[in-house]
Amino acid sequence: MSGPASLPWEVDCRTVKQKLDAGEAFLLLDCREKSEYDTVRIEGAMLLPMSELTTRVKEIEAHRNGPIVVHCHHGGRSMRVAQWLRQNGFAQAQSMAGGIHQWAEDIEPGMVKY
């Protein structure tokens, strides 16, 4: 039986790109800090820094029952954010493995790396 309970904690960059290209409805959440977001970002991602998550979580309340893919620089912060979101009722939260660095390697080779 599959469902949110069996949803993997991580999703790879190529799968996220396929979802974006297919126009799938999901929230792409960038949990890096604003200075990192200003340096380089994935088109369509919403910035919600991990440091502000607990005070701004109401901003993503509309996505509580839908898929959420969280990304950061390399995947550490996004995994913590995805875990926190699941613990707080966002059952379909996942972390994008490798973060924006992996995205730059696999999806947009010309993208700025830091």
VENLINQUI-V705504 format. One record per residue. N is the residue number from 0. RES is the residue in one small letter. PSI is psi as a letter, one per 40 degrees, with the letter a starting at -180 (none if undefined). Layout:
<<N,RES,PSI> <N,RES,PSI>>
This chain:
<<0,m,h> <1,s,i> <2,g,a> <3,p,d> <4,a,d> <5,s,e> <6,l,h> <7,p,i> <8,w,d> <9,e,i> <10,v,i> <11,d,i> <12,c,d> <13,r,d> <14,t,d> <15,v,d> <16,k,d> <17,q,d> <18,k,d> <19,l,d> <20,d,d> <21,a,e> <22,g,f> <23,e,i> <24,a,h> <25,f,i> <26,l,h> <27,l,h> <28,l,h> <29,d,h> <30,c,e> <31,r,i> <32,e,i> <33,k,d> <34,s,d> <35,e,d> <36,y,d> <37,d,d> <38,t,d> <39,v,i> <40,r,i> <41,i,h> <42,e,h> <43,g,e> <44,a,i> <45,m,h> <46,l,h> <47,l,g> <48,p,i> <49,m,d> <50,s,e> <51,e,e> <52,l,d> <53,t,d> <54,t,e> <55,r,e> <56,v,d> <57,k,d> <58,e,d> <59,i,e> <60,e,d> <61,a,e> <62,h,e> <63,r,d> <64,n,e> <65,g,i> <66,p,h> <67,i,h> <68,v,h> <69,v,h> <70,h,i> <71,c,a> <72,h,d> <73,h,e> <74,g,e> <75,g,d> <76,r,d> <77,s,d> <78,m,d> <79,r,d> <80,v,d> <81,a,d> <82,q,d> <83,w,d> <84,l,d> <85,r,d> <86,q,d> <87,n,f> <88,g,e> <89,f,g> <90,a,d> <91,q,f> <92,a,h> <93,q,i> <94,s,h> <95,m,h> <96,a,h> <97,g,e> <98,g,a> <99,i,d> <100,h,d> <101,q,d> <102,w,d> <103,a,d> <104,e,d> <105,d,d> <106,i,d> <107,e,g> <108,p,d> <109,g,e> <110,m,i> <111,v,h> <112,k,i> <113,y,none>>
